[in-house]
Amino acid sequence: MKKLDGIHHISSITADALGNVAFYAGVMGLRLVKKTVNQDDPTVYHLFYADENASAGADMTFFEYPGVARGRAGAGMIHRITFRVGSAEALDFWQRRLASAGVEAQRSGTRLLFADPEGLGLELMIDDPSDAPLVAEHPAIPSELALQGFAGVRAYTRIPDNSRNLLEDVLGFEASGPDRYQSRGEKRGSFYIYDTAPETRGVSGAGTVHHVAWSSTIEDHAAWREKVAAAGARPTPIIDRYYFRSIYFREPSGVLFEIATLGPGFATDEPLEHLGERISLPPNFEHLREQVERTLTPLPNPRAAARASTGS
């Protein structure tokens, strides 16, 4: 069985799909690669942003719950998502770009810390050049300065040692320091780090992470479920999400984990060059299209908007 290939995707919550697209596709320069619905609640959007080829390892997703109150990260929740960049010049560029968008960012050596408009903790860091950069095209962002995919995530916990056995012995993460782990497979790797939880209780809501997914081959997916179940982690049955297959379980510190397959991929139902331009519905949701399109707020094509704003 092959090792998990680092982070597959990270799913969070937003109260404002329009603002979410403006920030992640507009300011951050990611590509909106899939505009679909939450398959557990098809009355709301599920938006996917990634690199140019909709790759696992760069896939930031959001469930939209319009008007939901802002949340707060606490014990058992991820509180910061870190993207890779390639150089100190890239950090300089992003500090200026964020400031021009009204986003305050704090520079600390090889890192730049900030939050999205709903308070979700984000970070850019100069990191491992051995992983292929996963870059999206944006007319205002030179490719050498663009985001290059996930470096990892940081989670809050009160008893980090509770998770050690599952992370190391079951999932194959390698310890890289106190309360620090690395999930590395054949092509990519991502860190998973614990920080001491605040005293205040975490609250799910806008600006919080729902779950983090780790990458498995399709061939090994069922075996991963069996391994997790044998360790007592109580995974869900395998769920076919059409674009990938998933199992979900909570690691002992409380963070919701998913193991997702590397494929079939987002070009399964629309051409790669037109990803994200229309609402895509898996076949078993297609009968809901009229209702979905009537209910959901129309979203702009961010690529067309970006080209128009630069005159290209």
C-alpha positions in Angstrom: 0.0 0.0 0.0 1.4 3.3 -1.1 1.9 6.2 1.4 -0.6 9.0 1.5 0.6 11.7 -0.9 0.1 14.7 1.5 -2.9 16.9 1.5 -5.5 16.3 -1.2 -7.9 19.2 -0.3 -9.0 21.4 2.6 -12.7 22.3 3.0 -13.9 25.3 4.9 -17.1 27.3 5.5 -18.1 30.6 4.0 -21.2 32.8 4.5 -20.6 34.7 1.2 -19.9 32.9 -2.1 -19.5 36.1 -4.0 -17.0 37.5 -1.6 -15.2 34.1 -1.4 -14.7 34.0 -5.2 -13.5 37.6 -5.2 -10.9 36.8 -2.6 -9.6 33.4 -3.6 -9.9 33.7 -7.4 -9.3 37.5 -7.5 -6.8 38.4 -4.8 -5.1 35.0 -4.2 -5.1 34.1 -7.9 -6.4 30.6 -7.6 -8.5 29.0 -10.3 -12.2 28.3 -9.7 -12.1 24.8 -11.0 -15.5 23.5 -9.9 -18.8 25.2 -9.1 -21.1 22.6 -7.7 -23.3 21.8 -4.6 -22.6 20.3 -1.2 -23.5 16.6 -1.9 -24.8 16.3 1.7 -26.9 19.5 1.3 -27.5 20.3 -2.4 -29.2 23.6 -1.5 -25.8 25.3 -1.0 -22.7 25.8 -3.0 -19.5 23.8 -2.9 -16.8 25.8 -4.5 -13.4 24.4 -5.4 -10.2 26.4 -6.2 -6.9 25.0 -7.3 -4.0 25.3 -9.7 -4.4 25.4 -13.5 -4.8 21.7 -13.8 -7.2 21.3 -10.8 -4.6 19.2 -9.0 -4.9 17.6 -5.6 -2.4 19.4 -3.3 -3.7 22.8 -4.3 -7.4 22.3 -3.8 -9.1 24.7 -1.5 -12.8 24.2 -1.1 -15.7 26.0 0.5 -19.3 25.2 1.6 -21.4 28.3 1.4 -24.0 28.7 4.1 -25.4 32.2 3.4 -25.6 34.4 6.5 -24.0 31.9 8.9 -22.3 33.5 11.8 -18.5 33.7 11.9 -16.9 30.8 13.7 -13.8 30.5 15.9 -11.1 27.8 15.8 -10.6 25.9 19.0 -9.5 22.5 20.3 -9.9 19.8 17.6 -10.0 22.3 14.7 -7.5 23.4 12.1 -6.7 27.1 12.7 -4.2 27.9 9.9 -3.7 26.8 6.3 -0.2 27.3 4.8 0.5 27.7 1.1 4.0 27.4 -0.5 5.7 30.2 -2.4 9.0 30.0 -4.1 11.1 33.0 -2.9 11.5 36.0 -0.6 10.5 38.1 -3.7 7.2 36.2 -3.7 6.6 37.1 -0.1 7.3 40.8 -0.9 4.9 40.6 -3.8 2.1 39.1 -1.7 2.6 41.5 1.2 2.1 44.4 -1.2 -0.8 42.7 -3.0 -2.6 41.9 0.2 -2.1 45.4 1.5 -3.6 46.8 -1.7 -6.7 44.6 -1.1 -7.0 45.9 2.5 -5.6 42.7 4.1 -3.1 43.2 6.9 -0.3 40.6 6.8 2.5 40.0 9.3 5.9 39.1 7.9 8.1 36.7 10.0 11.2 35.5 8.3 10.2 33.1 5.6 6.5 33.4 6.4 3.6 35.8 5.8 0.6 35.5 8.1 -2.9 36.9 7.5 -6.5 36.0 7.4 -9.2 35.9 4.7 -12.1 38.3 4.9 -14.0 35.9 7.2 -11.1 35.4 9.6 -9.8 32.1 8.3 -6.1 31.9 9.2 -3.8 31.7 6.2 0.0 31.7 5.8 2.5 31.8 2.9 5.9 30.3 3.4 9.0 29.6 1.3 9.1 25.8 1.3 10.3 22.5 -0.2 11.3 23.1 -3.8 11.3 19.3 -4.5 7.5 19.3 -4.8 6.3 20.4 -8.3 4.8 23.9 -8.0 1.0 23.8 -8.5 0.4 27.2 -10.1 -2.8 28.9 -11.4 -2.7 31.5 -14.2 -3.7 35.0 -13.3 -3.0 38.1 -15.4 -1.9 40.2 -12.4 0.3 37.5 -10.8 3.6 36.4 -12.4 3.8 32.6 -12.3 7.1 32.6 -10.5 5.4 34.5 -7.6 2.1 32.6 -7.5 0.9 30.2 -4.8 2.4 26.7 -5.4 0.0 24.5 -3.5 -0.3 23.5 0.2 2.6 23.3 2.5 0.4 22.0 5.4 -2.0 22.9 8.2 -1.8 23.7 11.9 -4.4 22.4 14.4 -5.3 23.2 17.9 -5.3 20.4 20.6 -5.0 20.0 24.3 -3.4 16.6 24.4 -1.3 16.1 21.2 0.1 12.7 22.3 -3.3 11.2 22.0 -3.0 11.3 18.2 0.5 10.0 17.8 -0.3 6.3 17.3 -2.9 7.0 14.7 -0.8 9.5 12.8 2.4 7.5 12.8 1.4 3.8 13.0 -1.8 3.9 11.0 -1.5 6.8 8.5 2.2 6.6 8.1 3.0 10.2 9.0 6.6 10.8 10.1 7.4 12.8 13.2 9.5 15.9 12.3 9.7 17.5 15.7 7.6 17.9 18.9 3.9 17.8 17.8 5.0 18.1 14.2 4.4 15.5 11.5 4.9 15.1 7.8 2.7 13.1 5.3 4.9 12.3 2.3 4.2 10.0 -0.6 5.8 9.5 -4.0 5.1 12.9 -5.4 4.1 15.3 -2.6 4.2 16.0 1.1 2.4 18.2 3.6 3.0 19.0 7.3 0.5 18.6 10.1 1.4 20.5 13.2 -0.3 20.9 16.6 -0.5 24.1 18.6 -1.8 24.5 22.1 -5.6 25.1 22.0 -7.0 28.4 23.4 -9.2 28.2 26.5 -12.2 29.4 24.5 -14.3 26.7 22.9 -14.2 26.4 19.2 -17.3 27.3 17.2 -17.9 26.1 13.6 -19.0 28.8 11.2 -17.8 31.1 8.5 -14.0 31.3 8.4 -13.4 27.9 9.9 -12.0 24.7 8.4 -14.5 21.8 8.1 -12.0 19.0 7.3 -8.6 18.2 5.8 -8.3 15.4 3.2 -5.2 13.3 2.5 -4.4 11.8 -0.9 -4.7 8.1 -1.7 -4.5 6.2 -4.9 -7.8 4.7 -6.1 -6.3 1.3 -5.8 -5.4 1.6 -2.2 -8.4 3.5 -1.0 -10.4 0.5 0.3 -7.3 -0.8 2.1 -6.9 2.6 3.9 -10.4 2.3 5.1 -9.8 -1.2 6.5 -6.6 0.0 8.2 -8.3 3.0 9.8 -11.2 0.8 10.9 -8.9 -1.8 12.4 -7.3 1.0 14.5 -10.7 1.9 16.0 -11.1 5.2 14.2 -14.6 4.4 12.9 -14.4 5.6 9.3 -17.5 6.2 7.2 -18.2 3.8 4.3 -16.5 4.8 1.1 -18.6 7.6 -0.4 -18.5 8.3 -4.2 -18.2 12.0 -4.7 -18.0 11.5 -8.5 -14.8 13.6 -8.8 -13.1 11.5 -6.1 -14.0 8.9 -3.5 -13.9 9.6 0.2 -13.9 8.2 3.7 -14.2 10.4 6.8 -13.1 9.9 10.5 -12.0 12.0 13.4 -8.4 11.7 14.6 -8.1 11.5 18.4 -7.5 15.3 18.8 -10.9 15.9 17.2 -9.9 17.1 13.7 -12.1 15.7 10.9 -9.9 13.8 8.4 -10.8 12.6 5.0 -8.9 10.2 2.8 -9.7 11.1 -0.8 -8.6 9.4 -4.1 -6.4 10.9 -6.7 -9.1 10.8 -9.4 -11.2 10.5 -11.4 -10.8 14.3 -11.3 -12.6 17.5 -12.1 -12.4 17.2 -15.9 -14.7 14.1 -15.7 -17.7 16.1 -16.7 -16.4 19.3 -18.4 -13.3 20.2 -20.4 -10.2 21.3 -18.5 -10.2 24.7 -20.2 -13.7 25.5 -19.1 -13.7 24.3 -15.5 -15.7 26.4 -13.1 -17.6 28.4 -15.7 -21.0 26.7 -15.0 -22.7 24.8 -12.2 -21.6 21.2 -12.5 -23.8 18.5 -10.9 -22.9 14.8 -10.5 -25.3 12.6 -12.5 -27.3 11.6 -9.4 -27.9 15.4 -8.7 -28.7 16.4 -12.3 -32.5 16.2 -11.7 -32.1 19.0 -9.2 -30.5 21.4 -11.7 -33.6 23.7 -12.1 -34.0 24.0 -8.4 -30.3 24.5 -7.8 -29.9 27.2 -10.4 -33.0 29.0 -9.0 -31.8 28.9 -5.4 -28.1 29.6 -5.6 -26.7 33.1 -6.1 -25.3 33.6 -9.6 -21.5 33.8 -9.5 -19.3 35.7 -12.0 -16.7 34.0 -14.2 -13.6 35.2 -12.3 -11.3 34.5 -15.3 -13.3 36.8 -17.5 -13.4 39.4 -14.8 -9.6 39.2 -14.2 -8.9 39.6 -18.0 -11.2 42.6 -18.2 -9.6 44.3 -15.2 -6.2 44.1 -16.8 -7.3 44.9 -20.3 -5.9 41.6 -21.7 
